[in-house]
Amino acid sequence: MRFKSLFVSSCLIAPALLAATPAAGQEPTTIQGNIQVCEAARGEHRVTLQAGRRYTISASSDAFDTYLRLLPPGSEEPVAENDDSGDSLNSRINFTPQTSGEYVVRVSSFSPGGTGAYDLRVEPAAPLPALVTRPTRTERGQWRVYQGSLSATDPADNDRHYDDYELRLGAGETAMIHVTGEGDLDSQIMVYSADGRGGDPITADDDGGGGVNPFVFFAPEEAGTYVVRVTSFGANETGNYRLRISQ
């Protein structure tokens, strides 16, 4: 991995190409940069990356909120970028190039006008672990399918029409609940205890099933009879839907 730095500034300071120090084998490389007083200023550092090898690129500063971009050879379109990594204002990119070549690591301030010293670190990262391909066991379940429709004649709560379905679960049982709405219907799932339909739901979902469709994985602590409510997200919405429940 070879590293050289090109500090770029739109101020009156001319860009300067600095000599590179080769990084030995798998050793990380750390350099120090400084963004000068200029709104559009940034630091640019060229690094040779090998195809198929995973890298971690990080920028940190006590002076400003770093923003990190990685540009592929011959392009101004980033292949990866990051603002805040974890709970800090520092930036980090994990990247595995598909092609070898000289990439540009661009360090800038997230907020306009941010200036000061920063540290940039590029290091080979450990390969990702192999995917688990063999399950411990397989289980088969059955889906109960209900074709339903929310209409203006259905009961309503807060101007949202609904249908209620019975769900009985034994001790230790779980249920997967999914609704697919037709047309413009944006549906919701709400799950209540059998005697709690007038209060707050035990659990609910709006868009967890893809698009505007809801999905709930329901695992109650107690066996009993529960109520699955299919309703709309917006007031007075109507339309057909399909409810699927698997136990």
C-alpha positions as CSV (number, residue, x, y, z in Angstrom):
1,M,0.0,0.0,0.0
2,R,1.5,3.3,-1.1
3,F,0.5,6.7,0.3
4,K,1.1,10.2,-1.0
5,S,-0.7,13.4,-0.2
6,L,-2.0,16.2,-2.3
7,F,-3.4,19.1,-0.2
8,V,-6.0,21.0,-2.2
9,S,-7.2,24.5,-1.3
10,S,-9.2,27.1,-3.1
11,C,-7.4,29.8,-1.2
12,L,-4.3,31.6,-2.6
13,I,-2.0,28.8,-1.5
14,A,-1.0,26.7,-4.5
15,P,-1.6,22.9,-4.2
16,A,1.5,21.0,-3.2
17,L,2.3,17.4,-4.0
18,L,4.1,15.8,-1.1
19,A,6.4,12.8,-1.4
20,A,5.0,9.5,-0.3
21,T,6.3,7.0,2.2
22,P,5.5,3.4,1.2
23,A,3.5,1.4,3.8
24,A,5.2,-1.9,4.5
25,G,2.9,-4.9,3.7
26,Q,0.0,-5.0,6.1
27,E,1.2,-2.1,8.3
28,P,-1.2,0.8,8.8
29,T,-0.3,4.2,7.6
30,T,-1.1,7.4,9.5
31,I,-0.4,11.0,8.3
32,Q,-1.2,14.4,9.7
33,G,-2.9,17.1,7.7
34,N,-4.2,20.6,8.3
35,I,-7.1,22.4,6.6
36,Q,-6.4,26.1,6.3
37,V,-8.8,29.0,6.6
38,C,-10.9,28.7,3.6
39,E,-14.5,27.6,3.3
40,A,-13.9,25.2,0.4
41,A,-10.5,23.9,1.6
42,R,-9.8,20.2,2.1
43,G,-7.1,17.7,2.3
44,E,-6.6,15.0,-0.4
45,H,-4.4,12.0,0.0
46,R,-3.7,9.4,-2.7
47,V,-3.4,5.8,-1.7
48,T,-2.9,2.6,-3.7
49,L,-5.5,0.0,-2.8
50,Q,-5.5,-3.6,-4.0
51,A,-8.6,-5.3,-5.3
52,G,-10.3,-7.8,-3.0
53,R,-8.5,-6.5,0.1
54,R,-10.5,-4.9,2.8
55,Y,-9.4,-1.5,4.3
56,T,-10.4,0.8,7.1
57,I,-9.9,4.5,6.5
58,S,-10.5,6.9,9.4
59,A,-10.1,10.6,10.0
60,S,-10.1,12.3,13.4
61,S,-9.7,15.9,14.6
62,D,-10.0,17.9,17.8
63,A,-10.6,21.0,15.7
64,F,-13.5,20.3,13.4
65,D,-16.2,17.7,12.5
66,T,-14.5,15.5,9.9
67,Y,-16.2,14.3,6.6
68,L,-14.5,11.6,4.7
69,R,-14.9,10.7,1.0
70,L,-13.2,8.0,-1.0
71,L,-12.8,8.6,-4.8
72,P,-11.9,5.9,-7.3
73,P,-9.2,6.3,-9.9
74,G,-10.1,9.0,-12.4
75,S,-13.5,9.9,-10.9
76,E,-15.0,12.7,-8.7
77,E,-17.9,10.4,-7.7
78,P,-17.3,8.9,-4.2
79,V,-17.5,5.2,-3.9
80,A,-17.9,5.6,-0.1
81,E,-18.3,8.4,2.4
82,N,-18.9,9.0,6.1
83,D,-19.6,11.8,8.5
84,D,-19.9,10.4,12.1
85,S,-18.6,7.0,13.1
86,G,-20.3,5.6,16.2
87,D,-20.9,8.2,18.9
88,S,-18.0,10.5,17.9
89,L,-17.7,13.3,15.2
90,N,-14.8,11.4,13.6
91,S,-15.2,9.6,10.3
92,R,-14.6,6.0,9.2
93,I,-15.0,4.0,6.0
94,N,-14.7,0.3,5.6
95,F,-14.1,-0.5,1.9
96,T,-13.1,-3.5,-0.3
97,P,-12.2,-2.2,-3.8
98,Q,-13.2,-4.3,-6.8
99,T,-10.3,-2.9,-8.9
100,S,-6.7,-2.0,-7.8
101,G,-5.5,1.5,-8.3
102,E,-4.7,4.9,-6.9
103,Y,-7.7,6.1,-4.9
104,V,-8.1,9.6,-3.4
105,V,-9.0,10.0,0.2
106,R,-10.6,13.4,0.7
107,V,-10.9,14.9,4.2
108,S,-13.1,18.0,4.7
109,S,-15.2,19.7,7.4
110,F,-18.8,18.7,7.6
111,S,-19.7,22.3,8.6
112,P,-18.6,25.1,6.2
113,G,-15.5,26.9,7.4
114,G,-14.2,24.2,9.7
115,T,-10.4,24.2,9.8
116,G,-7.5,22.8,11.8
117,A,-5.3,19.7,12.1
118,Y,-6.5,16.2,11.6
119,D,-5.1,12.6,11.5
120,L,-5.8,10.3,8.6
121,R,-5.3,6.5,9.0
122,V,-5.5,3.9,6.3
123,E,-5.0,0.3,7.3
124,P,-5.7,-3.2,6.0
125,A,-8.7,-4.7,7.9
126,A,-9.3,-8.4,8.7
127,P,-11.4,-10.2,6.1
128,L,-15.1,-10.5,6.9
129,P,-16.1,-13.9,8.5
130,A,-17.5,-16.6,6.3
131,L,-21.3,-16.7,6.0
132,V,-23.1,-19.4,8.0
133,T,-24.7,-21.7,5.5
134,R,-25.8,-24.7,7.5
135,P,-28.8,-24.3,9.8
136,T,-29.1,-26.1,13.1
137,R,-32.4,-27.4,12.0
138,T,-35.3,-26.5,9.8
139,E,-38.9,-25.9,10.9
140,R,-42.1,-25.7,8.8
141,G,-45.0,-23.5,9.7
142,Q,-48.4,-22.8,8.2
143,W,-49.7,-19.4,7.2
144,R,-53.4,-18.6,7.8
145,V,-54.4,-16.2,5.1
146,Y,-57.4,-13.8,5.4
147,Q,-58.6,-11.7,2.5
148,G,-60.1,-8.5,4.0
149,S,-61.2,-5.0,3.1
150,L,-61.4,-1.8,5.1
151,S,-64.5,0.0,4.1
152,A,-66.5,3.0,5.2
153,T,-69.0,0.8,7.0
154,D,-66.3,-0.8,9.2
155,P,-66.0,0.4,12.8
156,A,-63.5,3.3,13.2
157,D,-61.1,4.5,15.9
158,N,-59.8,8.1,15.4
159,D,-61.3,8.1,11.9
160,R,-59.3,4.9,11.0
161,H,-61.5,1.9,10.0
162,Y,-60.4,-1.5,11.3
163,D,-61.0,-5.2,11.3
164,D,-60.1,-7.3,14.3
165,Y,-58.9,-11.0,14.2
166,E,-58.6,-13.5,16.9
167,L,-55.1,-15.0,17.7
168,R,-54.7,-17.7,20.3
169,L,-51.2,-18.5,21.4
170,G,-50.0,-21.2,23.9
171,A,-47.1,-20.9,26.3
172,G,-43.8,-20.3,24.4
173,E,-45.5,-19.8,21.0
174,T,-44.8,-16.9,18.7
175,A,-46.6,-15.5,15.7
176,M,-45.4,-13.7,12.5
177,I,-48.1,-11.3,11.2
178,H,-47.9,-9.6,7.9
179,V,-50.4,-7.4,5.9
180,T,-50.2,-6.5,2.2
181,G,-52.4,-3.7,1.2
182,E,-53.7,-3.2,-2.3
183,G,-53.7,0.0,-4.3
184,D,-53.0,3.1,-2.1
185,L,-53.9,1.5,1.2
186,D,-51.2,2.2,3.8
187,S,-52.1,-0.4,6.5
188,Q,-51.1,-0.9,10.1
189,I,-51.0,-3.9,12.5
190,M,-51.9,-3.4,16.1
191,V,-51.9,-6.3,18.6
192,Y,-54.0,-6.2,21.8
193,S,-54.9,-8.5,24.6
194,A,-58.4,-9.8,24.3
195,D,-59.7,-7.4,27.0
196,G,-57.5,-4.5,26.0
197,R,-58.9,-3.3,22.7
198,G,-59.9,0.0,24.1
199,G,-56.4,0.9,25.3
200,D,-52.8,0.9,24.0
201,P,-51.7,-2.0,21.8
202,I,-49.1,-4.4,23.1
203,T,-47.2,-3.9,19.9
204,A,-47.8,-2.3,16.5
205,D,-46.1,-1.7,13.2
206,D,-46.6,0.5,10.1
207,D,-43.9,-0.1,7.5
208,G,-41.8,-3.0,8.8
209,G,-42.9,-5.5,6.1
210,G,-41.5,-3.7,3.0
211,G,-42.9,-0.5,1.4
212,V,-45.9,0.6,3.3
213,N,-46.8,-2.9,4.5
214,P,-46.5,-3.8,8.2
215,F,-44.9,-6.8,9.8
216,V,-45.0,-7.9,13.5
217,F,-43.1,-10.7,15.2
218,F,-45.2,-11.3,18.3
219,A,-43.9,-13.3,21.3
220,P,-46.1,-12.7,24.3
221,E,-45.0,-13.6,27.8
222,E,-48.2,-15.3,28.6
223,A,-50.5,-17.7,26.8
224,G,-53.9,-16.4,25.9
225,T,-56.2,-14.9,23.3
226,Y,-55.0,-11.8,21.5
227,V,-56.5,-9.5,18.9
228,V,-54.8,-8.6,15.7
229,R,-56.2,-5.3,14.3
230,V,-55.7,-4.4,10.7
231,T,-56.2,-0.6,10.3
232,S,-55.0,2.2,8.1
233,F,-52.2,4.7,8.8
234,G,-54.2,7.7,7.5
235,A,-57.7,8.7,8.4
236,N,-60.6,7.4,6.4
237,E,-58.5,5.2,4.1
238,T,-60.2,2.2,2.6
239,G,-59.1,-0.7,0.4
240,N,-58.5,-4.4,0.1
241,Y,-55.7,-6.2,2.0
242,R,-54.3,-9.7,2.7
243,L,-53.5,-10.7,6.3
244,R,-51.1,-13.6,6.9
245,I,-50.4,-15.1,10.3
246,S,-47.9,-17.8,10.9
247,Q,-47.5,-19.8,14.1
